[in-house]
Structure formats: C-alpha cells, structure tokens
Amino acid sequence: MTQESTSQSARAAPQTFRLLKRLAQALVVVVALFYLARLATRHSAELGQVRLTIAYAPLLAASLLTLAGYLVNVLVWVGSLRWWDQHIGLVSALRIWFLSNLARFIPGVVWQFAGLAGMSYSAGLSPIAATGAILLQQVGLLCTGLVVALLLAPSFIPAWAAGLSDSTNTGKAARAAASWARDMPVSLRFLLGAAAIVLVVLLLPRVVRAAARLWERTSGRAVAMPRLTWRRTSGYLAALTVPWILYAVAFWLFGRALLGGEAPGIGIAAAACVTSYVAGIIVVLAPAGLGIRELVLYSALAPILGARNALLLSLLARVWLVAVEVVGALVVLSLPRSARPD
C-alpha cells in the first residue's frame, strides 16, 4: 500500500464514522417518533375529543421556573470556567448558552459544541475550556439526575405499578418492586440516597476523565479537564441538583395548567420528568433527547394518567419547552452587548 493510499484511507475513516453516527442518530429518532406517531394514531379518537382549557397562571409559573433552572445552569457553567482560569460576564454567558443550546435540535451532536466553541472564542474564552466545562456539566447533570430519580423511585413505583396488568411480566416485576418500595423504611431511603451521593462524588472525577478520553477519540480534539477535589465536586454537584428540582416543579405546574385535577401529583410528576430528562441525556444519539424523552415520559405516566392524558402531556411538554427556550433566547438577544466582559 502506497503512502498516498494510506493517507486517503486515514481521511476516509473519520468521514465514514461521521456518516454512520448520523445514520444511527436518524434511526434512533425515527424509531422513537414512529412509535409516538402510532400511539397518537391509536388514540386519535380520544385525542380529538380533548378540549384544552389552559390555566395561564400555573403555565407562566412553570415557564419562569424552567428559565430559572436554565439560569442556574449558566451560573454553574460560568463558575466552573474559573477552574480553567477563564472569566465571562453573565449576559455574554447567557447569549452563548441559549444560542448554542438551540443547536441541539440539529442532527449531529457536533453543531452544539461547534457553536459553543465559536461564540466562546468571540467572547474571549478558550474554546477548549468552554467546551470542557459544558461536557463536565453534562456529566454532572447526568449523575445528579440519576440520584434524584433514585430518591424519587420509592414514591413513584407503587403508583406506576398499580396501573399495570398483573398478567404481564412487566406488571409482575413492577408489583414486586412496588411492594419492596412500600416496605422500605424512611431511614433506609435516606441512607441509600446518602450512599448514592457519596458514590457520585467519588466516581465523578473518573467519569470525567473517561468522558474526556471518549471525546478526544471521537472528535480528534483534546479537552483539558480540571482537577476535581472532594470539596469542589461536592459543591458542584449540589449546585447541579437545583435545576432538577426546578424542572420537576415546573413540569408538575405544566401538568396542572393543561389537565387540572387530572394532572399527576408533584411526586409522580417529578419522578417522571427527571427520569425522562436523564434518558434523553443517556441516549446521546437523539438530538436534545428528541423522541426518547417523550417516549419515556409517556411510558412513566400512561399507567397512572391513562394513555390519552399521558400522550397529550408528553407531546405538549416538548412544544412548551422549545417555546420557553426560544423566548429565553429572544430575551437574551435583546439585552445590550458590552464591549468588554460584563
């Protein structure tokens, strides 16, 4: 094999990988959306009878809480940039975060990070530090989301299992899990939660290093990660738990705005919301968790609310969240730019 042909093969390998990744992304999204479309078709008669009476006060409160969760995420990102000796004002950070966040919906994960890197460079930040801080935050959100979902599970599983048939294997397993959850002492729940938090604090630095290596292999770009001490990791994870609480309460209020008295209780809404978000983060092939988050949300709520209300809530939740992000981006873009860091 000549040197020229070897060089051509080396250039073709990344292109083939990117093509396969995009095909895999498209397949995941299409399958999830196809299943949701089948559900919508199956329950079209019921959905056609729905006459929504939206309560605007809880809807506004839900939207403001969601925006507050986004603000906390931006503040955590700005704070974590200091670990790379990088500094940026809040207005510039909001502009970068909201605009690059909207790029999640473009197939191909690279667009969000490319936009983030480009805007960060224009704002005087190191693109590597900005991207590294976002990757670190995604890993931290995944870890804290899993812990929150675990803590909510004992309250959620019995209500979820009650709506499943005993004749299926899923129903039998769910009933067994519900019985275990009901019998679990409160002290044991707190102990398990504390153990999960300690485990995350210990594992996060290792997970971060593994994520950095994976990013380097897939993107061909090095990402510098800071040294995470026990104290730094604990404070960082505590801050990243706040958005989950805000999102959970916001989703509960959104359900109240749409379904009124038929909406899920705050415990069930919180568990379903956090679990669906976490699933969207885990399935990285789906841009912004598109299709996956709705599918998990529907599966979590259908045994409790019924197929119609669960499908309605899971589909409209996506429309609502996109609208909130777009409004947030428009508000941020209307803020005056500063010639230097804010």
C-alpha positions in Angstrom: 0.0 0.0 0.0 1.4 3.4 -1.0 1.7 6.3 1.3 -0.9 8.2 -0.7 -3.5 5.4 -0.4 -2.8 5.1 3.3 -3.4 8.9 3.7 -6.7 8.6 1.8 -7.8 5.7 4.0 -7.0 7.7 7.1 -9.1 10.6 5.8 -11.9 8.4 4.8 -12.2 6.7 8.2 -13.5 9.8 10.1 -15.9 10.6 7.3 -17.3 7.0 7.4 -17.6 7.3 11.2 -19.5 10.6 11.0 -21.8 9.2 8.3 -22.5 6.1 10.4 -23.1 8.3 13.5 -25.6 10.4 11.6 -27.4 7.4 10.3 -27.6 6.0 13.8 -28.9 9.3 15.1 -31.6 9.4 12.4 -32.6 5.8 13.1 -33.0 6.4 16.9 -35.1 9.5 16.3 -37.2 7.9 13.6 -38.0 4.8 15.6 -38.9 6.8 18.7 -41.1 9.3 16.7 -42.7 6.4 14.7 -43.7 4.7 18.0 -45.2 8.0 19.3 -47.0 8.5 16.0 -48.5 5.0 16.3 -49.7 5.9 19.8 -51.2 9.1 18.5 -53.0 7.3 15.7 -54.2 4.6 18.1 -55.7 7.2 20.4 -56.7 9.7 17.7 -60.4 9.5 18.6 -59.7 10.2 22.2 -57.3 13.0 21.4 -59.8 14.5 19.0 -62.3 14.9 21.9 -59.9 16.8 24.0 -60.8 20.4 24.7 -57.9 22.0 26.4 -58.7 24.8 28.9 -55.3 26.2 29.8 -54.7 27.7 33.2 -52.3 30.5 32.4 -51.1 31.2 35.9 -49.5 27.8 36.5 -48.3 27.8 32.9 -46.5 31.1 33.5 -45.1 29.9 36.8 -43.9 26.7 35.1 -42.2 28.7 32.4 -40.4 31.0 34.8 -39.2 28.1 36.9 -37.8 26.4 33.8 -36.0 29.6 32.9 -34.7 29.8 36.5 -33.3 26.3 36.0 -31.6 27.4 32.8 -30.1 30.4 34.7 -28.7 28.1 37.4 -27.1 26.0 34.7 -25.5 29.1 33.2 -24.3 30.3 36.6 -22.7 26.9 37.3 -21.0 27.0 33.9 -19.6 30.5 34.5 -18.4 29.4 37.9 -16.7 26.2 36.6 -14.9 28.2 33.9 -12.8 29.7 36.7 -11.2 26.3 37.1 -9.7 26.8 33.7 -8.8 30.4 34.7 -11.4 31.8 32.3 -13.9 34.6 33.1 -17.0 35.8 31.3 -19.9 38.1 32.2 -23.4 36.8 32.8 -25.0 38.5 29.7 -22.4 37.1 27.4 -22.7 33.6 29.0 -26.4 33.7 28.7 -26.2 34.6 25.0 -23.7 31.7 24.3 -25.6 29.2 26.4 -29.1 29.8 24.9 -28.0 30.1 21.3 -25.7 27.0 21.4 -28.4 25.1 23.3 -30.9 25.6 20.4 -28.4 23.9 18.1 -29.1 20.6 20.0 -32.0 20.1 17.7 -29.8 19.9 14.6 -28.9 16.3 13.9 -25.3 15.7 14.8 -24.0 16.5 18.3 -21.1 18.5 16.9 -23.3 21.5 16.0 -24.0 22.5 19.6 -20.3 22.2 20.5 -19.1 23.9 17.4 -21.5 26.9 18.0 -20.4 27.0 21.7 -16.7 27.0 20.7 -17.1 29.7 18.1 -19.1 32.0 20.2 -16.9 31.4 23.2 -13.8 32.3 21.2 -15.5 35.5 20.0 -16.3 36.4 23.7 -12.6 36.0 24.6 -12.8 32.5 26.1 -10.8 29.5 25.3 -13.0 27.2 23.2 -11.4 24.1 24.8 -12.2 25.4 28.3 -15.7 26.4 27.3 -16.4 23.0 25.7 -14.7 21.1 28.6 -16.9 23.0 31.1 -20.1 22.1 29.2 -19.0 18.4 28.9 -18.3 18.4 32.6 -21.7 19.9 33.3 -23.5 17.3 31.2 -21.8 14.5 33.1 -22.6 16.2 36.4 -26.3 16.7 35.4 -26.5 13.0 34.4 -25.0 11.9 37.8 -27.3 14.2 39.9 -30.3 13.3 37.8 -29.8 9.6 38.4 -29.5 10.2 42.1 -32.7 12.4 42.2 -34.6 9.7 40.1 -33.4 7.0 42.6 -34.6 9.0 45.6 -38.0 9.6 43.9 -38.4 6.0 42.8 -39.9 4.6 46.1 -42.7 7.1 45.9 -43.3 6.7 42.2 -43.1 2.9 41.7 -46.2 1.9 43.6 -48.5 4.4 41.7 -46.9 3.3 38.4 -47.3 -0.4 39.2 -50.9 -0.1 40.2 -51.8 0.8 36.6 -50.1 -2.2 35.0 -51.7 -5.6 34.4 -50.7 -8.5 36.6 -50.8 -10.8 33.6 -47.6 -9.4 32.0 -44.1 -9.9 33.1 -43.6 -6.2 33.4 -46.6 -5.9 35.6 -45.5 -8.7 37.9 -42.0 -7.2 38.2 -43.4 -3.8 38.9 -45.7 -5.1 41.6 -42.8 -6.8 43.3 -40.8 -3.6 43.1 -43.8 -1.6 44.4 -44.1 -4.0 47.4 -40.4 -3.5 48.1 -40.7 0.3 47.8 -43.7 0.5 50.2 -42.0 -1.6 52.8 -38.7 0.4 52.7 -38.2 2.4 55.9 -37.6 6.1 55.5 -34.3 5.8 57.3 -33.1 3.3 54.7 -34.2 5.7 51.9 -32.1 8.4 53.3 -29.2 6.0 53.8 -29.4 4.8 50.2 -29.6 8.5 49.0 -26.5 9.4 51.0 -24.6 6.4 49.7 -25.6 7.3 46.1 -24.4 10.9 46.6 -21.0 9.8 48.1 -20.6 7.3 45.3 -21.2 10.1 42.7 -18.7 12.4 44.4 -16.1 9.6 44.3 -16.8 8.5 40.8 -17.4 11.8 39.0 -13.6 12.6 38.6 -13.1 9.2 37.0 -16.2 9.6 34.8 -15.0 13.0 33.7 -11.6 11.6 32.7 -13.2 8.8 30.7 -15.6 11.3 29.0 -12.7 13.5 28.0 -10.9 10.5 26.5 -14.0 9.5 24.6 -14.4 13.0 23.3 -10.8 13.1 22.1 -11.2 9.8 20.3 -14.5 10.7 18.6 -13.7 14.4 17.8 -10.0 14.3 17.4 -9.7 17.3 19.7 -8.1 17.4 23.1 -10.2 18.6 26.1 -8.4 19.8 29.2 -10.3 18.9 32.4 -9.6 20.5 35.8 -8.6 18.5 38.9 -11.8 17.8 40.9 -11.2 17.8 44.6 -13.7 16.3 47.1 -14.9 19.7 48.2 -15.1 21.1 44.7 -17.0 18.1 43.4 -19.5 18.2 46.3 -20.3 21.9 45.8 -20.6 21.4 42.1 -23.0 18.5 42.3 -25.1 20.3 45.0 -25.5 23.3 42.6 -26.4 21.0 39.7 -29.2 19.4 41.8 -31.1 22.7 41.9 -32.1 22.7 38.2 -33.6 19.2 38.6 -35.8 20.4 41.5 -36.9 23.5 39.4 -37.6 21.4 36.3 -39.6 18.9 38.3 -41.8 21.5 40.0 -42.2 23.3 36.6 -43.4 20.1 34.9 -45.9 19.5 37.7 -47.3 23.0 37.2 -47.4 22.5 33.5 -49.5 19.4 34.1 -51.8 21.3 36.3 -52.1 24.0 33.6 -53.2 21.5 31.0 -55.1 18.8 32.9 -56.2 20.5 36.0 -57.4 17.9 38.6 -56.4 15.0 36.3 -52.7 16.1 36.4 -50.2 13.9 38.2 -49.2 14.7 41.8 -46.0 16.5 42.4 -44.1 13.3 43.4 -45.2 11.4 40.3 -44.6 14.4 38.0 -41.2 15.0 39.5 -40.1 11.3 39.1 -41.4 11.1 35.5 -39.9 14.4 34.5 -36.4 13.7 35.9 -36.3 10.1 34.6 -37.3 11.3 31.1 -34.6 14.0 31.1 -32.0 11.5 32.2 -33.0 9.1 29.5 -32.6 12.0 26.9 -29.1 12.7 28.2 -28.1 9.0 28.1 -29.3 8.4 24.6 -26.8 10.8 23.1 -27.7 9.8 19.5 -31.1 11.6 19.8 -30.6 15.4 19.5 -31.9 17.0 22.6 -33.4 13.6 23.6 -36.0 14.1 20.8 -38.4 11.2 20.8 -36.7 9.4 23.6 -37.7 11.8 26.3 -41.3 11.8 25.2 -41.4 8.0 24.9 -40.1 7.6 28.5 -42.4 10.3 29.8 -45.4 8.6 28.2 -44.4 5.2 29.5 -44.0 6.6 33.0 -47.3 8.4 33.1 -49.6 6.1 31.0 -50.3 3.6 33.8 -51.2 6.5 36.1 -53.0 9.0 33.9 -54.2 6.8 31.1 -52.9 6.7 27.5 -54.7 9.9 26.3 -53.5 12.2 29.1 -50.0 10.8 29.2 -49.6 11.1 25.4 -51.0 14.6 25.5 -48.7 15.7 28.3 -45.6 14.2 26.9 -46.0 15.7 23.4 -47.1 19.1 24.5 -44.3 19.3 27.1 -41.8 19.3 24.3 -43.6 22.1 22.4 -43.8 24.1 25.6 -40.1 23.6 26.5 -39.0 24.6 23.0 -41.1 27.7 23.2 -39.6 28.6 26.6 -36.1 28.2 25.1 -36.9 30.3 22.1 -38.4 33.0 24.3 -35.4 32.9 26.6 -33.0 33.2 23.6 -35.0 36.2 22.3 -34.9 37.9 25.6 -31.1 37.3 25.9 -30.6 38.6 22.4 -32.4 41.8 23.3 -30.0 42.6 26.1 -27.4 45.2 25.3 -24.0 43.9 24.3 -21.0 45.1 26.2 -17.6 45.9 24.5 -15.9 44.1 27.3 -16.8 41.3 29.7 -19.8 42.1 31.9 
